[in-house]
Amino acid sequence: MNAYTFKDGSQKDLLNLSGTVPVKYQGNCYNIPIHLWILDSHPFTPPICFLKPTANMGISVGKHVDARGRIYLPYLQNWSHPQSMIIGLLKEMTAKFEEELPLYSLSSSDAARQMELLSYIAKFTEGENNTQSKSKRDEEKSSGRFNKVTIIGAGDLGLACILAISAKGVADKVVVLDCSESTIKGGTMDLEIFALPNVEISRDFSATVDSKVVVLTVNHLGNAQSYLDVVQNNVDLFRGIIPSVSHYSQNSILLVASHPVEIMTYVTWKMSGFAKSRVIGIGCNLDSARFQYIFANLLKSQSRAEDTWIIGEQGENKVPAWIASTSGTSHHSEDLTNRNAQQLLTKRAMEVLKGKGQRSWSVGLSIADLIDSIVNDKRKVHSLSTLVKGCYNINCEVFLSMPCVLGINGITEVIKPPDEDNMAEKLQSSAASIHDLQEQLKL
């Protein structure tokens, strides 16, 4: 274990593998000294690779090695767990170095200058001294004006989030962390081709430092045999992500969009150690916004659309709810009429809602709206997955969607709709099934 210095100047103890790889070049065999830094997220992310030249060696800058000695290979760029392994990386490294030797022998005078250079760059394991950019970032951070958002995952949902955030203009900088997918096959290649302003693509967790919001969109793509296996694969994926994200952005809001959102929000809460107010699932936010729109614009309801919500579990078990109950009406007959009208409207709205799918671009727009509420401290009410232990006689640690006031510090208030139409019973049933699955997971 050694201290690794990232681009932003922060340090972390990482596993450091040092040694040599044998390379045959023009009839001779050379032992090329290298060191590999193993990130916390390994094996889901590749190691950071450097040459380790001695004082009498110079670096031959080429297509696989830069002036600092950092090594770039197709194997690193296309790293994908579980197919990619360090032994495969070393084999490709040997093959590429045999095509183009990365080091050469220095004369005695050159060696002296190289010793001075090595002494200087040893302070910066990852290359250049970016003191000015760090000072600028620190100034922006201290003023609280710089809104940095990180998207974990570069699949369809991750890219939809990037486009929606950029269109809405709610972030000064967006970092896309492509931690498990190939940049050749994924959408990050298109982002590099058609560059968006203030969007950075990275596979290094240090790029996420000081994010105000971290959005988790990754899902494990594999051939799982059961639903439990699918969820467990996502848990294993998160084990390589959440600790690093939590380390670099200790004051951030973690916004979970991975599936199943209730369970993955619980997993994120447990792995991060963050307060429950700062670990939030996107839950039924999109369904609630659609539900309110249907009431106000399609059904032309006289009731206030903002009083209608979708809560509970995302998917088929979602529950419609009203915040403003009519039970306080002075006349029983009028109360009964209003209740019947509510139930009829709710039934019609739910029928319309069932025909709406959860497409990536729709979810991306919903997530951008949540980020807007957070970074601009709007204290707007959204239906979000939050810890509901103690609500409606739920006694286990589960996350379900409830109307929540959302701002810069996360969830500041949970609004509990009155128990009508067996709502509490439905929520308790969802909580029980979610908790049963959580108990079978290996965290």
ZAFI-752215 format. One record per residue (C-alpha): residue number from 0; chain; x, y, z. Coordinates in steps of 0.5 Angstrom, whole numbers, plus 500, padded with zeros to 3 digits. Layout:
N
NODE  num  cadena    x    y    z
NODE  NUM       A    X    Y    Z
...
END
This chain:
443
NODE  num  cadena    x    y    z
NODE    0       A  500  500  500
NODE    1       A  503  507  498
NODE    2       A  500  514  498
NODE    3       A  497  516  491
NODE    4       A  497  523  489
NODE    5       A  491  525  484
NODE    6       A  490  530  479
NODE    7       A  487  535  484
NODE    8       A  492  534  489
NODE    9       A  488  529  494
NODE   10       A  492  523  496
NODE   11       A  489  516  498
NODE   12       A  493  509  500
NODE   13       A  492  505  494
NODE   14       A  495  498  493
NODE   15       A  501  499  489
NODE   16       A  504  493  485
NODE   17       A  511  494  482
NODE   18       A  516  490  478
NODE   19       A  518  488  471
NODE   20       A  515  486  464
NODE   21       A  520  482  460
NODE   22       A  520  485  453
NODE   23       A  524  482  447
NODE   24       A  526  488  442
NODE   25       A  531  487  436
NODE   26       A  534  480  439
NODE   27       A  535  483  446
NODE   28       A  531  482  452
NODE   29       A  529  488  457
NODE   30       A  526  488  463
NODE   31       A  521  494  463
NODE   32       A  520  497  470
NODE   33       A  513  499  471
NODE   34       A  508  500  477
NODE   35       A  500  499  477
NODE   36       A  496  503  482
NODE   37       A  490  499  484
NODE   38       A  483  503  485
NODE   39       A  478  501  491
NODE   40       A  473  500  485
NODE   41       A  478  494  482
NODE   42       A  476  490  479
NODE   43       A  470  494  476
NODE   44       A  475  499  474
NODE   45       A  482  498  471
NODE   46       A  489  500  474
NODE   47       A  493  506  473
NODE   48       A  499  504  470
NODE   49       A  506  508  470
NODE   50       A  513  506  467
NODE   51       A  518  506  473
NODE   52       A  525  509  470
NODE   53       A  531  508  474
NODE   54       A  536  514  473
NODE   55       A  539  512  467
NODE   56       A  533  511  463
NODE   57       A  529  516  459
NODE   58       A  522  515  457
NODE   59       A  520  514  449
NODE   60       A  514  518  448
NODE   61       A  509  514  444
NODE   62       A  502  512  442
NODE   63       A  502  508  449
NODE   64       A  506  512  453
NODE   65       A  506  520  455
NODE   66       A  512  524  457
NODE   67       A  510  523  465
NODE   68       A  511  515  464
NODE   69       A  503  514  464
NODE   70       A  501  508  460
NODE   71       A  495  508  455
NODE   72       A  493  501  452
NODE   73       A  487  499  448
NODE   74       A  486  493  454
NODE   75       A  485  499  459
NODE   76       A  480  503  455
NODE   77       A  476  497  454
NODE   78       A  477  494  461
NODE   79       A  470  490  462
NODE   80       A  469  486  469
NODE   81       A  469  480  469
NODE   82       A  473  479  462
NODE   83       A  479  484  464
NODE   84       A  484  482  469
NODE   85       A  491  484  470
NODE   86       A  495  478  467
NODE   87       A  491  480  461
NODE   88       A  493  487  461
NODE   89       A  501  485  462
NODE   90       A  500  480  456
NODE   91       A  498  486  452
NODE   92       A  503  491  455
NODE   93       A  509  486  453
NODE   94       A  506  485  446
NODE   95       A  505  493  445
NODE   96       A  512  495  448
NODE   97       A  515  489  443
NODE   98       A  513  494  438
NODE   99       A  515  500  441
NODE  100       A  520  500  446
NODE  101       A  518  505  452
NODE  102       A  525  506  455
NODE  103       A  532  508  452
NODE  104       A  539  508  456
NODE  105       A  541  515  458
NODE  106       A  548  518  458
NODE  107       A  551  520  464
NODE  108       A  550  527  464
NODE  109       A  543  526  461
NODE  110       A  542  521  467
NODE  111       A  544  527  472
NODE  112       A  538  531  469
NODE  113       A  533  525  469
NODE  114       A  535  524  476
NODE  115       A  533  532  478
NODE  116       A  527  531  473
NODE  117       A  525  524  477
NODE  118       A  525  528  484
NODE  119       A  521  533  481
NODE  120       A  515  529  478
NODE  121       A  515  524  484
NODE  122       A  511  529  488
NODE  123       A  506  528  483
NODE  124       A  504  521  481
NODE  125       A  499  523  476
NODE  126       A  503  528  473
NODE  127       A  503  536  472
NODE  128       A  502  541  478
NODE  129       A  495  544  477
NODE  130       A  496  549  483
NODE  131       A  492  555  479
NODE  132       A  486  550  477
NODE  133       A  486  547  484
NODE  134       A  486  554  487
NODE  135       A  481  557  483
NODE  136       A  476  551  484
NODE  137       A  478  552  492
NODE  138       A  475  559  491
NODE  139       A  469  557  487
NODE  140       A  468  551  492
NODE  141       A  468  556  498
NODE  142       A  463  561  495
NODE  143       A  458  555  494
NODE  144       A  457  558  487
NODE  145       A  460  552  483
NODE  146       A  455  547  482
NODE  147       A  458  540  480
NODE  148       A  454  534  478
NODE  149       A  457  527  477
NODE  150       A  453  522  473
NODE  151       A  456  514  474
NODE  152       A  455  510  468
NODE  153       A  455  512  461
NODE  154       A  449  508  459
NODE  155       A  442  510  455
NODE  156       A  440  513  462
NODE  157       A  447  516  464
NODE  158       A  447  520  457
NODE  159       A  440  522  458
NODE  160       A  441  525  464
NODE  161       A  447  529  461
NODE  162       A  443  532  456
NODE  163       A  437  534  460
NODE  164       A  442  537  465
NODE  165       A  446  541  460
NODE  166       A  439  543  457
NODE  167       A  436  545  463
NODE  168       A  443  549  465
NODE  169       A  443  547  472
NODE  170       A  450  545  473
NODE  171       A  457  549  472
NODE  172       A  460  542  470
NODE  173       A  458  535  469
NODE  174       A  463  529  470
NODE  175       A  461  522  467
NODE  176       A  464  517  470
NODE  177       A  464  511  465
NODE  178       A  466  505  470
NODE  179       A  464  499  467
NODE  180       A  462  500  460
NODE  181       A  467  500  454
NODE  182       A  468  507  451
NODE  183       A  468  504  444
NODE  184       A  462  501  445
NODE  185       A  458  506  450
NODE  186       A  456  513  448
NODE  187       A  462  516  451
NODE  188       A  465  516  444
NODE  189       A  459  520  441
NODE  190       A  460  525  447
NODE  191       A  468  525  445
NODE  192       A  466  526  438
NODE  193       A  460  531  439
NODE  194       A  463  535  445
NODE  195       A  459  538  450
NODE  196       A  461  544  454
NODE  197       A  463  543  461
NODE  198       A  462  536  460
NODE  199       A  468  531  462
NODE  200       A  469  524  461
NODE  201       A  473  520  466
NODE  202       A  474  513  468
NODE  203       A  478  516  475
NODE  204       A  474  517  481
NODE  205       A  478  523  483
NODE  206       A  475  527  477
NODE  207       A  468  526  481
NODE  208       A  471  530  487
NODE  209       A  467  535  491
NODE  210       A  461  534  487
NODE  211       A  454  537  490
NODE  212       A  450  531  487
NODE  213       A  452  524  485
NODE  214       A  447  520  480
NODE  215       A  448  513  480
NODE  216       A  445  510  473
NODE  217       A  449  504  473
NODE  218       A  446  497  472
NODE  219       A  450  490  472
NODE  220       A  449  487  465
NODE  221       A  450  480  466
NODE  222       A  446  473  465
NODE  223       A  443  472  472
NODE  224       A  439  466  473
NODE  225       A  434  469  478
NODE  226       A  432  476  480
NODE  227       A  436  475  487
NODE  228       A  442  474  483
NODE  229       A  440  480  478
NODE  230       A  440  485  485
NODE  231       A  446  482  488
NODE  232       A  450  483  482
NODE  233       A  448  490  482
NODE  234       A  450  490  490
NODE  235       A  457  487  488
NODE  236       A  458  493  483
NODE  237       A  456  498  488
NODE  238       A  461  495  493
NODE  239       A  466  498  488
NODE  240       A  463  505  487
NODE  241       A  460  507  493
NODE  242       A  466  508  498
NODE  243       A  470  512  492
NODE  244       A  464  516  491
NODE  245       A  463  518  498
NODE  246       A  471  519  499
NODE  247       A  471  524  494
NODE  248       A  465  528  495
NODE  249       A  463  527  502
NODE  250       A  458  533  503
NODE  251       A  454  531  496
NODE  252       A  447  528  495
NODE  253       A  447  521  493
NODE  254       A  441  520  488
NODE  255       A  440  513  486
NODE  256       A  437  511  479
NODE  257       A  439  504  479
NODE  258       A  434  498  479
NODE  259       A  431  496  483
NODE  260       A  431  503  486
NODE  261       A  428  502  493
NODE  262       A  433  497  494
NODE  263       A  439  500  491
NODE  264       A  438  506  495
NODE  265       A  438  502  501
NODE  266       A  445  499  499
NODE  267       A  448  506  498
NODE  268       A  445  509  504
NODE  269       A  449  503  508
NODE  270       A  455  503  504
NODE  271       A  456  510  504
NODE  272       A  455  512  511
NODE  273       A  451  518  509
NODE  274       A  445  521  513
NODE  275       A  439  518  510
NODE  276       A  437  525  508
NODE  277       A  443  525  503
NODE  278       A  441  518  500
NODE  279       A  435  519  495
NODE  280       A  432  514  490
NODE  281       A  429  517  484
NODE  282       A  423  513  486
NODE  283       A  416  515  484
NODE  284       A  418  522  482
NODE  285       A  416  521  474
NODE  286       A  410  518  475
NODE  287       A  408  523  480
NODE  288       A  409  529  475
NODE  289       A  405  525  470
NODE  290       A  400  524  475
NODE  291       A  399  531  477
NODE  292       A  399  533  469
NODE  293       A  394  528  467
NODE  294       A  389  531  473
NODE  295       A  390  538  471
NODE  296       A  391  538  463
NODE  297       A  387  531  461
NODE  298       A  382  530  466
NODE  299       A  381  538  467
NODE  300       A  380  536  475
NODE  301       A  377  542  479
NODE  302       A  382  539  485
NODE  303       A  389  542  486
NODE  304       A  393  537  482
NODE  305       A  399  538  486
NODE  306       A  395  535  492
NODE  307       A  395  528  488
NODE  308       A  401  524  489
NODE  309       A  404  517  487
NODE  310       A  408  514  493
NODE  311       A  410  507  495
NODE  312       A  414  502  490
NODE  313       A  416  504  483
NODE  314       A  413  500  478
NODE  315       A  406  496  479
NODE  316       A  405  496  486
NODE  317       A  405  504  486
NODE  318       A  400  507  490
NODE  319       A  396  514  489
NODE  320       A  395  518  494
NODE  321       A  392  525  496
NODE  322       A  395  530  501
NODE  323       A  389  534  502
NODE  324       A  384  530  505
NODE  325       A  376  532  504
NODE  326       A  375  528  511
NODE  327       A  374  535  514
NODE  328       A  368  537  510
NODE  329       A  362  539  514
NODE  330       A  357  535  511
NODE  331       A  357  528  511
NODE  332       A  354  527  504
NODE  333       A  358  533  501
NODE  334       A  364  529  504
NODE  335       A  362  522  501
NODE  336       A  361  526  494
NODE  337       A  368  529  494
NODE  338       A  371  522  496
NODE  339       A  367  518  490
NODE  340       A  369  524  485
NODE  341       A  377  523  488
NODE  342       A  376  515  487
NODE  343       A  373  516  480
NODE  344       A  379  521  478
NODE  345       A  384  517  481
NODE  346       A  382  511  477
NODE  347       A  382  514  471
NODE  348       A  388  518  472
NODE  349       A  392  511  473
NODE  350       A  389  508  467
NODE  351       A  392  513  463
NODE  352       A  399  513  467
NODE  353       A  399  505  466
NODE  354       A  400  507  458
NODE  355       A  406  511  460
NODE  356       A  413  507  459
NODE  357       A  419  509  463
NODE  358       A  424  511  457
NODE  359       A  431  513  459
NODE  360       A  430  521  456
NODE  361       A  424  521  461
NODE  362       A  427  519  467
NODE  363       A  433  524  465
NODE  364       A  429  530  465
NODE  365       A  426  528  471
NODE  366       A  433  527  474
NODE  367       A  435  534  472
NODE  368       A  429  537  475
NODE  369       A  431  534  482
NODE  370       A  438  536  481
NODE  371       A  435  543  480
NODE  372       A  431  543  486
NODE  373       A  438  541  490
NODE  374       A  443  545  487
NODE  375       A  438  551  487
NODE  376       A  435  550  494
NODE  377       A  428  550  491
NODE  378       A  425  546  497
NODE  379       A  420  543  492
NODE  380       A  416  537  494
NODE  381       A  418  531  490
NODE  382       A  416  524  491
NODE  383       A  422  520  493
NODE  384       A  425  514  495
NODE  385       A  427  515  503
NODE  386       A  427  511  509
NODE  387       A  420  510  512
NODE  388       A  422  506  518
NODE  389       A  417  509  523
NODE  390       A  411  511  518
NODE  391       A  405  507  517
NODE  392       A  407  502  522
NODE  393       A  413  500  518
NODE  394       A  418  497  523
NODE  395       A  424  495  518
NODE  396       A  429  499  514
NODE  397       A  426  500  507
NODE  398       A  426  506  502
NODE  399       A  419  507  499
NODE  400       A  417  514  495
NODE  401       A  414  519  499
NODE  402       A  412  527  498
NODE  403       A  419  530  500
NODE  404       A  421  537  501
NODE  405       A  428  537  497
NODE  406       A  433  542  497
NODE  407       A  441  543  498
NODE  408       A  442  539  504
NODE  409       A  437  533  501
NODE  410       A  431  531  504
NODE  411       A  429  536  509
NODE  412       A  421  534  511
NODE  413       A  417  528  509
NODE  414       A  410  529  508
NODE  415       A  405  523  510
NODE  416       A  399  523  506
NODE  417       A  393  521  510
NODE  418       A  391  513  510
NODE  419       A  385  512  505
NODE  420       A  383  507  501
NODE  421       A  388  502  505
NODE  422       A  394  506  503
NODE  423       A  398  504  509
NODE  424       A  396  496  508
NODE  425       A  399  497  501
NODE  426       A  405  500  503
NODE  427       A  406  495  509
NODE  428       A  406  490  504
NODE  429       A  411  493  499
NODE  430       A  416  494  505
NODE  431       A  415  487  507
NODE  432       A  417  484  500
NODE  433       A  423  489  499
NODE  434       A  425  487  506
NODE  435       A  425  480  505
NODE  436       A  429  481  499
NODE  437       A  434  485  502
NODE  438       A  435  480  508
NODE  439       A  438  475  502
NODE  440       A  443  480  500
NODE  441       A  450  480  501
NODE  442       A  452  487  503
END
